[in-house]
């Protein structure tokens, strides 16, 4: 699935063009492509994605990468980590959420988007990914958060009272956990608690 999402992301980037907006703050498609290239091909700079102390160096490297021809950037995204990258052997796990979320960042940035029809197997992959990410994603929520999929499976993302229940397909729940608001989910609970969860900082 990670490979399919990667190819679809590259195709979507090509179709929409380098200057189109994404759901990643003020990043354009070109900026997003450069981010992915640095993440997979510049191990000297990639730590800056998560470690503030290295963020300045990351910014300088990304500023250079983003100036490459757009077609070259997209091709580097499409082909994925080089053979020497530590991400290559674990691509199916390390890049599944990255490729899926960023594919949707491109798809859903414009108007008129609809959730894709994913197979049960793909939704199962995303449910497992959600299980690994949920507690970290909702750690700053001031109230309890429970995630429920259409099969009735429940995942406690954060304990506490009052409790808010977010219901939706695994794909939609995963996108919300990764900080995206352009999702199709239902939120049940005390109105103030619901508002607190929906506006909470879900950054990693």
WOGIKA-V80587 format. One record per residue. RES is the residue in one letter. SS is DSSP state (A for helix, B for strand, O for the rest). PHI is phi as a letter, one per 30 degrees, with the letter a starting at -180 (999 if undefined). Layout:
((RES:SS:PHI) (RES:SS:PHI))
//
This chain:
((X:O:999) (X:A:e) (X:A:d) (X:A:d) (X:A:d) (X:A:d) (X:A:d) (X:A:d) (X:A:d) (X:A:d) (X:A:d) (X:A:d) (X:A:d) (X:A:d) (X:A:d) (X:A:d) (X:O:j) (X:O:d) (X:O:c) (X:O:d) (X:B:d) (X:O:b) (X:O:d) (X:O:c) (X:O:h) (X:O:c) (X:O:d) (X:B:d) (X:A:d) (X:A:d) (X:A:d) (X:A:d) (X:A:d) (X:A:d) (X:A:e) (X:A:d) (X:A:d) (X:A:d) (X:A:e) (X:A:c) (X:A:b) (X:O:b) (X:A:d) (X:A:d) (X:A:c) (X:A:e) (X:A:e) (X:A:d) (X:A:d) (X:O:c) (X:O:c) (X:A:e) (X:A:d) (X:A:c) (X:A:d) (X:A:d) (X:A:d) (X:A:e) (X:A:d) (X:A:d) (X:A:d) (X:A:d) (X:A:d) (X:A:d) (X:A:d) (X:O:d) (X:O:d) (X:O:d) (X:O:e) (X:A:e) (X:A:d) (X:A:d) (X:A:d) (X:A:d) (X:A:d) (X:A:d) (X:A:d) (X:A:d) (X:A:d) (X:O:i) (X:O:d) (X:O:d) (X:O:d) (X:O:d) (X:O:d) (X:O:d) (X:O:d) (X:A:d) (X:A:d) (X:A:c) (X:A:e) (X:A:d) (X:A:c) (X:A:d) (X:O:c) (X:A:d) (X:A:d) (X:A:e) (X:A:d) (X:A:d) (X:A:d) (X:A:d) (X:A:e) (X:A:d) (X:A:e) (X:A:d) (X:A:d) (X:O:c) (X:O:d) (X:O:c) (X:O:d) (X:O:i) (X:O:d) (X:O:b) (X:O:e) (X:O:d) (X:O:d) (X:O:c) (X:O:d) (X:A:e) (X:A:d) (X:A:d) (X:A:d) (X:A:d) (X:A:e) (X:A:d) (X:A:d) (X:A:d) (X:A:d) (X:A:d) (X:A:e) (X:A:d) (X:A:c) (X:A:d) (X:A:d) (X:A:d) (X:A:d) (X:O:c) (X:O:d) (X:O:c) (X:O:d) (X:O:d) (X:O:b) (X:B:d) (X:B:b) (X:B:b) (X:B:c) (X:B:b) (X:O:c) (X:O:d) (X:O:d) (X:O:i) (X:O:d) (X:B:c) (X:B:b) (X:B:d) (X:B:d) (X:B:a) (X:O:d) (X:O:k) (X:O:b) (X:O:d) (X:B:c) (X:B:c) (X:B:c) (X:B:c) (X:B:c) (X:O:l) (X:O:d) (X:A:e) (X:A:d) (X:A:d) (X:A:d) (X:A:d) (X:A:d) (X:A:d) (X:A:d) (X:O:d) (X:O:i) (X:O:c) (X:O:c) (X:O:d) (X:O:b) (X:O:c) (X:O:b) (X:B:c) (X:B:b) (X:B:c) (X:O:l) (X:O:e) (X:A:e) (X:A:d) (X:A:d) (X:A:e) (X:A:d) (X:A:d) (X:A:d) (X:A:d) (X:O:c) (X:O:d) (X:O:d) (X:O:c) (X:O:d) (X:O:c))
//
